[in-house]
Every structure is written in structure tokens, then in C-alpha cells.
Amino acid sequence: MGSIVIHKNFLSKDKEIKKCIRDFSSSGILFGDGQRNKIKLFDLNGRTINIKSFKVPNVINQIAYKYFRKSKARRSYEYANRLLENGIGTPQPIAYDENFTITGLEKSFYVSDHLQVELTFRELVEIPDYPDHENVLRQFTRFSFDLHEKGIEFLDHSPGNTLIKKVSEKQYEFFLVDLNRMNFHAEMDINMRMKNLSRLTPKKEMIQIMSDEYAQLYNKSVQEIFDKMWNYTCEFQEKYQRKHRLKAKYFFWK
């Protein structure tokens, strides 16, 4: 157990939270594949919480996180609170824990509520006939527009990082996860906004719907929104495919 910060609403459960973190390696239910960072679920007095254990940084980053930069765990916690203050959905932050040595940061943990949801944005990409598909996509676009209007640039705005919860027959709520990379601006111009949406889907038909919805909210034409969103999407996809081709060529043994 290192230096832990617990949200004011959970101070009465500090012993239980600390025990979950302390027992992370030996208990809890693994959530996801755990290839990079490991996530486990724990019971906190009948409440399911989600603890993310970040991979130990390399030596240079260990030093950087101790002296020059906030850790991913701390940023996740602080950004979650900032999102909620701005009326943006994200699982309730509970705590973060940092373990420092003489050389720098080693293990760190971020603790939040665990949300049970129907889908993520990825299902909209992979299942084109998902029930109420267009309505969900348009509501997601309005959610993203709200982010941009509030100057929030979510740098990991990718398919798996938006949880989608159905709250009524035709109404959905959206929650951001994997929060450690964000920028906050006084305002965002059209290029910054469209580039921010470029990692979500390679499907032109989805970009067309998103462009139509975004244009209704923004003082730009549908064609201008579409052209910029599609160009940034193609640019991202080209970089993504090139990166994977290089990995396949030079790291084929992995």
C-alpha cells in the first residue's frame, strides 16, 4: 500500500478499499484480458467496484511520474471528478493509490464503480443491425458534441471506451472510461472536434449519420462536417494499418 487518496464520499469505507487494493494480486474477479493493465472486480459492502492496476512503467517513466508528471492512476481519478463536475458520464471515482520507491513510481491503482451496461460503442461498429442502431449513434453524437462544447478533448475516444446504458425504451446514457489522457480547452475548433472523432469507426455510413447529427448542433454544413470527419478517419485508419503492417513484418515472432 502506497500513497492513497479516497473520495470524500467513501472515507467511511477506507479500510475495506485499502484491503481490496492490498489483496489485488490474490483476490478479485479478473475483468477483460489483462494484457496491458489488469482490471479486477471486488465487492465493497454489496457494491461492485472496479480496480485497475496499471502496468509498472519503464525506468524513465518511473522517474517522470515521481517528479514531473501525474501518474495514470491519479489522472484517471482527477479527470473522472472533472467530468462529473461538467455533467459528463463516467463511473463514480472512488480512490487512487500510488506506490513510490527511491527510483520512482512502481505500482498504481485506480478504483471506481463498476457499471453494468448493455453495450459499448464497439458493438455499434461490429453489429450494424444492432437494435435501435441509428438512434443510439445519434444520441452518442450529441454526447460527443456536448464534450466538445465543454472543451473536453478525450484523447482515447475509441470504440471500447464509451459504455452505453439503456435507460428507457429509446433513451441511452453514455459513460467514458480509460480516462488518463485528456486535454481541457476554453474552446475547440472544427478540426480539433472532427479529429477527436476519427478513431471511432471506419464505416462511412456511420460517419454520414454522425455528420448529419453533429451538423444539426453546430453552425456548419453537413457536407463540411462529413468531409472533415471522413478525412480525419481515413488518415487515422491509414496510420493504424501501417503500424500493424510494420509490427507484422518486424515483430512476427511475438
TORKOL-4160 file (C-alpha; in steps of 0.2 Angstrom, whole numbers, padded with zeros to 4 digits, m for minus):
254
<pt num="1" X="0000" Y="0000" Z="0000"/>
<pt num="2" X="0007" Y="0017" Z="m0005"/>
<pt num="3" X="0000" Y="0034" Z="m0005"/>
<pt num="4" X="m0019" Y="0033" Z="m0007"/>
<pt num="5" X="m0032" Y="0046" Z="m0010"/>
<pt num="6" X="m0050" Y="0042" Z="m0006"/>
<pt num="7" X="m0065" Y="0051" Z="m0012"/>
<pt num="8" X="m0074" Y="0061" Z="0002"/>
<pt num="9" X="m0090" Y="0050" Z="m0001"/>
<pt num="10" X="m0081" Y="0034" Z="0003"/>
<pt num="11" X="m0070" Y="0039" Z="0018"/>
<pt num="12" X="m0080" Y="0028" Z="0029"/>
<pt num="13" X="m0075" Y="0013" Z="0019"/>
<pt num="14" X="m0057" Y="0017" Z="0018"/>
<pt num="15" X="m0051" Y="0001" Z="0027"/>
<pt num="16" X="m0061" Y="m0010" Z="0015"/>
<pt num="17" X="m0055" Y="m0001" Z="0000"/>
<pt num="18" X="m0037" Y="m0002" Z="0006"/>
<pt num="19" X="m0039" Y="m0021" Z="0009"/>
<pt num="20" X="m0045" Y="m0023" Z="m0009"/>
<pt num="21" X="m0030" Y="m0015" Z="m0016"/>
<pt num="22" X="m0018" Y="m0024" Z="m0004"/>
<pt num="23" X="m0026" Y="m0041" Z="m0009"/>
<pt num="24" X="m0027" Y="m0036" Z="m0028"/>
<pt num="25" X="m0015" Y="m0050" Z="m0034"/>
<pt num="26" X="m0023" Y="m0064" Z="m0024"/>
<pt num="27" X="m0041" Y="m0060" Z="m0025"/>
<pt num="28" X="m0055" Y="m0051" Z="m0035"/>
<pt num="29" X="m0063" Y="m0057" Z="m0052"/>
<pt num="30" X="m0052" Y="m0053" Z="m0067"/>
<pt num="31" X="m0062" Y="m0042" Z="m0080"/>
<pt num="32" X="m0055" Y="m0042" Z="m0098"/>
<pt num="33" X="m0040" Y="m0050" Z="m0104"/>
<pt num="34" X="m0027" Y="m0041" Z="m0093"/>
<pt num="35" X="m0014" Y="m0040" Z="m0107"/>
<pt num="36" X="m0008" Y="m0022" Z="m0103"/>
<pt num="37" X="m0016" Y="m0016" Z="m0087"/>
<pt num="38" X="m0026" Y="m0028" Z="m0076"/>
<pt num="39" X="m0044" Y="m0024" Z="m0070"/>
<pt num="40" X="m0052" Y="m0034" Z="m0056"/>
<pt num="41" X="m0069" Y="m0033" Z="m0048"/>
<pt num="42" X="m0072" Y="m0033" Z="m0029"/>
<pt num="43" X="m0087" Y="m0032" Z="m0018"/>
<pt num="44" X="m0087" Y="m0017" Z="m0007"/>
<pt num="45" X="m0101" Y="m0020" Z="0006"/>
<pt num="46" X="m0113" Y="m0025" Z="m0008"/>
<pt num="47" X="m0107" Y="m0013" Z="m0021"/>
<pt num="48" X="m0096" Y="m0019" Z="m0036"/>
<pt num="49" X="m0081" Y="m0009" Z="m0038"/>
<pt num="50" X="m0068" Y="m0009" Z="m0052"/>
<pt num="51" X="m0049" Y="m0008" Z="m0048"/>
<pt num="52" X="m0037" Y="m0005" Z="m0062"/>
<pt num="53" X="m0019" Y="m0010" Z="m0059"/>
<pt num="54" X="m0008" Y="0000" Z="m0071"/>
<pt num="55" X="0007" Y="m0009" Z="m0078"/>
<pt num="56" X="0024" Y="m0004" Z="m0070"/>
<pt num="57" X="0031" Y="0010" Z="m0080"/>
<pt num="58" X="0048" Y="0009" Z="m0088"/>
<pt num="59" X="0063" Y="0016" Z="m0078"/>
<pt num="60" X="0062" Y="0033" Z="m0087"/>
<pt num="61" X="0043" Y="0035" Z="m0084"/>
<pt num="62" X="0045" Y="0029" Z="m0066"/>
<pt num="63" X="0056" Y="0044" Z="m0063"/>
<pt num="64" X="0044" Y="0056" Z="m0073"/>
<pt num="65" X="0029" Y="0050" Z="m0063"/>
<pt num="66" X="0038" Y="0054" Z="m0047"/>
<pt num="67" X="0045" Y="0071" Z="m0051"/>
<pt num="68" X="0037" Y="0078" Z="m0066"/>
<pt num="69" X="0020" Y="0071" Z="m0071"/>
<pt num="70" X="0005" Y="0064" Z="m0063"/>
<pt num="71" X="0003" Y="0046" Z="m0064"/>
<pt num="72" X="m0011" Y="0037" Z="m0074"/>
<pt num="73" X="m0020" Y="0032" Z="m0059"/>
<pt num="74" X="m0020" Y="0050" Z="m0052"/>
<pt num="75" X="m0025" Y="0057" Z="m0069"/>
<pt num="76" X="m0039" Y="0045" Z="m0071"/>
<pt num="77" X="m0046" Y="0050" Z="m0053"/>
<pt num="78" X="m0044" Y="0068" Z="m0056"/>
<pt num="79" X="m0051" Y="0068" Z="m0074"/>
<pt num="80" X="m0066" Y="0057" Z="m0068"/>
<pt num="81" X="m0071" Y="0070" Z="m0055"/>
<pt num="82" X="m0069" Y="0084" Z="m0068"/>
<pt num="83" X="m0080" Y="0075" Z="m0080"/>
<pt num="84" X="m0094" Y="0073" Z="m0067"/>
<pt num="85" X="m0092" Y="0091" Z="m0062"/>
<pt num="86" X="m0096" Y="0095" Z="m0080"/>
<pt num="87" X="m0111" Y="0084" Z="m0081"/>
<pt num="88" X="m0102" Y="0071" Z="m0092"/>
<pt num="89" X="m0105" Y="0052" Z="m0088"/>
<pt num="90" X="m0091" Y="0041" Z="m0081"/>
<pt num="91" X="m0091" Y="0028" Z="m0067"/>
<pt num="92" X="m0090" Y="0036" Z="m0050"/>
<pt num="93" X="m0072" Y="0038" Z="m0045"/>
<pt num="94" X="m0068" Y="0031" Z="m0028"/>
<pt num="95" X="m0049" Y="0031" Z="m0025"/>
<pt num="96" X="m0032" Y="0030" Z="m0032"/>
<pt num="97" X="m0016" Y="0023" Z="m0025"/>
<pt num="98" X="0002" Y="0026" Z="m0030"/>
<pt num="99" X="0017" Y="0016" Z="m0024"/>
<pt num="100" X="0034" Y="0025" Z="m0025"/>
<pt num="101" X="0051" Y="0019" Z="m0022"/>
<pt num="102" X="0068" Y="0028" Z="m0021"/>
<pt num="103" X="0069" Y="0027" Z="m0040"/>
<pt num="104" X="0051" Y="0032" Z="m0044"/>
<pt num="105" X="0033" Y="0025" Z="m0047"/>
<pt num="106" X="0030" Y="0007" Z="m0047"/>
<pt num="107" X="0013" Y="0000" Z="m0045"/>
<pt num="108" X="m0003" Y="0011" Z="m0046"/>
<pt num="109" X="m0021" Y="0008" Z="m0045"/>
<pt num="110" X="m0037" Y="0017" Z="m0049"/>
<pt num="111" X="m0053" Y="0012" Z="m0040"/>
<pt num="112" X="m0071" Y="0016" Z="m0047"/>
<pt num="113" X="m0088" Y="0010" Z="m0048"/>
<pt num="114" X="m0091" Y="m0004" Z="m0060"/>
<pt num="115" X="m0106" Y="m0001" Z="m0071"/>
<pt num="116" X="m0116" Y="m0015" Z="m0079"/>
<pt num="117" X="m0121" Y="m0009" Z="m0096"/>
<pt num="118" X="m0129" Y="m0016" Z="m0112"/>
<pt num="119" X="m0115" Y="m0011" Z="m0124"/>
<pt num="120" X="m0100" Y="m0001" Z="m0129"/>
<pt num="121" X="m0098" Y="0009" Z="m0145"/>
<pt num="122" X="m0089" Y="m0006" Z="m0152"/>
<pt num="123" X="m0105" Y="m0015" Z="m0154"/>
<pt num="124" X="m0112" Y="m0001" Z="m0165"/>
<pt num="125" X="m0097" Y="m0003" Z="m0176"/>
<pt num="126" X="m0097" Y="m0023" Z="m0177"/>
<pt num="127" X="m0116" Y="m0026" Z="m0177"/>
<pt num="128" X="m0124" Y="m0014" Z="m0190"/>
<pt num="129" X="m0141" Y="m0021" Z="m0186"/>
<pt num="130" X="m0140" Y="m0019" Z="m0168"/>
<pt num="131" X="m0157" Y="m0014" Z="m0161"/>
<pt num="132" X="m0161" Y="0005" Z="m0162"/>
<pt num="133" X="m0143" Y="0007" Z="m0170"/>
<pt num="134" X="m0146" Y="0024" Z="m0178"/>
<pt num="135" X="m0155" Y="0032" Z="m0163"/>
<pt num="136" X="m0140" Y="0026" Z="m0152"/>
<pt num="137" X="m0127" Y="0033" Z="m0164"/>
<pt num="138" X="m0136" Y="0050" Z="m0165"/>
<pt num="139" X="m0138" Y="0051" Z="m0146"/>
<pt num="140" X="m0119" Y="0046" Z="m0145"/>
<pt num="141" X="m0115" Y="0060" Z="m0157"/>
<pt num="142" X="m0125" Y="0073" Z="m0146"/>
<pt num="143" X="m0115" Y="0066" Z="m0131"/>
<pt num="144" X="m0099" Y="0069" Z="m0140"/>
<pt num="145" X="m0104" Y="0087" Z="m0146"/>
<pt num="146" X="m0108" Y="0091" Z="m0128"/>
<pt num="147" X="m0090" Y="0085" Z="m0123"/>
<pt num="148" X="m0083" Y="0097" Z="m0137"/>
<pt num="149" X="m0094" Y="0112" Z="m0132"/>
<pt num="150" X="m0087" Y="0110" Z="m0114"/>
<pt num="151" X="m0069" Y="0110" Z="m0121"/>
<pt num="152" X="m0065" Y="0092" Z="m0116"/>
<pt num="153" X="m0054" Y="0083" Z="m0128"/>
<pt num="154" X="m0054" Y="0064" Z="m0124"/>
<pt num="155" X="m0039" Y="0058" Z="m0132"/>
<pt num="156" X="m0044" Y="0040" Z="m0131"/>
<pt num="157" X="m0061" Y="0042" Z="m0139"/>
<pt num="158" X="m0060" Y="0025" Z="m0146"/>
<pt num="159" X="m0074" Y="0011" Z="m0148"/>
<pt num="160" X="m0071" Y="0002" Z="m0132"/>
<pt num="161" X="m0070" Y="0017" Z="m0121"/>
<pt num="162" X="m0088" Y="0023" Z="m0121"/>
<pt num="163" X="m0100" Y="0012" Z="m0111"/>
<pt num="164" X="m0119" Y="0014" Z="m0116"/>
<pt num="165" X="m0133" Y="0011" Z="m0104"/>
<pt num="166" X="m0151" Y="0009" Z="m0110"/>
<pt num="167" X="m0162" Y="0019" Z="m0098"/>
<pt num="168" X="m0179" Y="0019" Z="m0106"/>
<pt num="169" X="m0186" Y="0012" Z="m0122"/>
<pt num="170" X="m0177" Y="0025" Z="m0134"/>
<pt num="171" X="m0166" Y="0034" Z="m0122"/>
<pt num="172" X="m0147" Y="0030" Z="m0118"/>
<pt num="173" X="m0134" Y="0036" Z="m0106"/>
<pt num="174" X="m0115" Y="0037" Z="m0111"/>
<pt num="175" X="m0100" Y="0034" Z="m0099"/>
<pt num="176" X="m0082" Y="0037" Z="m0103"/>
<pt num="177" X="m0069" Y="0025" Z="m0096"/>
<pt num="178" X="m0050" Y="0024" Z="m0098"/>
<pt num="179" X="m0048" Y="0042" Z="m0093"/>
<pt num="180" X="m0029" Y="0045" Z="m0091"/>
<pt num="181" X="m0027" Y="0055" Z="m0107"/>
<pt num="182" X="m0037" Y="0071" Z="m0109"/>
<pt num="183" X="m0035" Y="0089" Z="m0113"/>
<pt num="184" X="m0046" Y="0103" Z="m0107"/>
<pt num="185" X="m0048" Y="0119" Z="m0118"/>
<pt num="186" X="m0058" Y="0135" Z="m0117"/>
<pt num="187" X="m0065" Y="0130" Z="m0134"/>
<pt num="188" X="m0062" Y="0118" Z="m0148"/>
<pt num="189" X="m0062" Y="0122" Z="m0167"/>
<pt num="190" X="m0070" Y="0111" Z="m0180"/>
<pt num="191" X="m0053" Y="0102" Z="m0184"/>
<pt num="192" X="m0050" Y="0098" Z="m0166"/>
<pt num="193" X="m0068" Y="0091" Z="m0164"/>
<pt num="194" X="m0068" Y="0081" Z="m0180"/>
<pt num="195" X="m0051" Y="0074" Z="m0177"/>
<pt num="196" X="m0057" Y="0069" Z="m0160"/>
<pt num="197" X="m0070" Y="0058" Z="m0168"/>
<pt num="198" X="m0058" Y="0050" Z="m0180"/>
<pt num="199" X="m0054" Y="0034" Z="m0170"/>
<pt num="200" X="m0072" Y="0028" Z="m0168"/>
<pt num="201" X="m0077" Y="0019" Z="m0184"/>
<pt num="202" X="m0070" Y="0016" Z="m0201"/>
<pt num="203" X="m0088" Y="0014" Z="m0208"/>
<pt num="204" X="m0093" Y="0028" Z="m0220"/>
<pt num="205" X="m0112" Y="0025" Z="m0217"/>
<pt num="206" X="m0109" Y="0028" Z="m0198"/>
<pt num="207" X="m0099" Y="0044" Z="m0202"/>
<pt num="208" X="m0113" Y="0050" Z="m0213"/>
<pt num="209" X="m0126" Y="0048" Z="m0199"/>
<pt num="210" X="m0114" Y="0056" Z="m0186"/>
<pt num="211" X="m0110" Y="0071" Z="m0198"/>
<pt num="212" X="m0129" Y="0074" Z="m0201"/>
<pt num="213" X="m0132" Y="0074" Z="m0182"/>
<pt num="214" X="m0117" Y="0085" Z="m0177"/>
<pt num="215" X="m0121" Y="0097" Z="m0191"/>
<pt num="216" X="m0139" Y="0100" Z="m0183"/>
<pt num="217" X="m0130" Y="0105" Z="m0167"/>
<pt num="218" X="m0115" Y="0115" Z="m0174"/>
<pt num="219" X="m0115" Y="0130" Z="m0186"/>
<pt num="220" X="m0108" Y="0121" Z="m0201"/>
<pt num="221" X="m0115" Y="0112" Z="m0216"/>
<pt num="222" X="m0117" Y="0093" Z="m0216"/>
<pt num="223" X="m0105" Y="0092" Z="m0231"/>
<pt num="224" X="m0091" Y="0101" Z="m0222"/>
<pt num="225" X="m0093" Y="0091" Z="m0206"/>
<pt num="226" X="m0094" Y="0075" Z="m0216"/>
<pt num="227" X="m0078" Y="0079" Z="m0227"/>
<pt num="228" X="m0068" Y="0084" Z="m0211"/>
<pt num="229" X="m0074" Y="0069" Z="m0201"/>
<pt num="230" X="m0071" Y="0057" Z="m0215"/>
<pt num="231" X="m0054" Y="0064" Z="m0220"/>
<pt num="232" X="m0048" Y="0063" Z="m0202"/>
<pt num="233" X="m0055" Y="0045" Z="m0201"/>
<pt num="234" X="m0046" Y="0039" Z="m0216"/>
<pt num="235" X="m0030" Y="0047" Z="m0210"/>
<pt num="236" X="m0031" Y="0038" Z="m0194"/>
<pt num="237" X="m0035" Y="0021" Z="m0202"/>
<pt num="238" X="m0020" Y="0023" Z="m0214"/>
<pt num="239" X="m0009" Y="0026" Z="m0199"/>
<pt num="240" X="m0017" Y="0012" Z="m0189"/>
<pt num="241" X="m0015" Y="m0001" Z="m0204"/>
<pt num="242" X="0003" Y="0005" Z="m0207"/>
<pt num="243" X="0008" Y="0002" Z="m0189"/>
<pt num="244" X="0001" Y="m0015" Z="m0189"/>
<pt num="245" X="0009" Y="m0020" Z="m0206"/>
<pt num="246" X="0026" Y="m0014" Z="m0198"/>
<pt num="247" X="0023" Y="m0024" Z="m0182"/>
<pt num="248" X="0019" Y="m0040" Z="m0193"/>
<pt num="249" X="0034" Y="m0038" Z="m0203"/>
<pt num="250" X="0047" Y="m0034" Z="m0189"/>
<pt num="251" X="0039" Y="m0042" Z="m0174"/>
<pt num="252" X="0032" Y="m0058" Z="m0182"/>
<pt num="253" X="0039" Y="m0069" Z="m0168"/>
<pt num="254" X="0028" Y="m0062" Z="m0155"/>
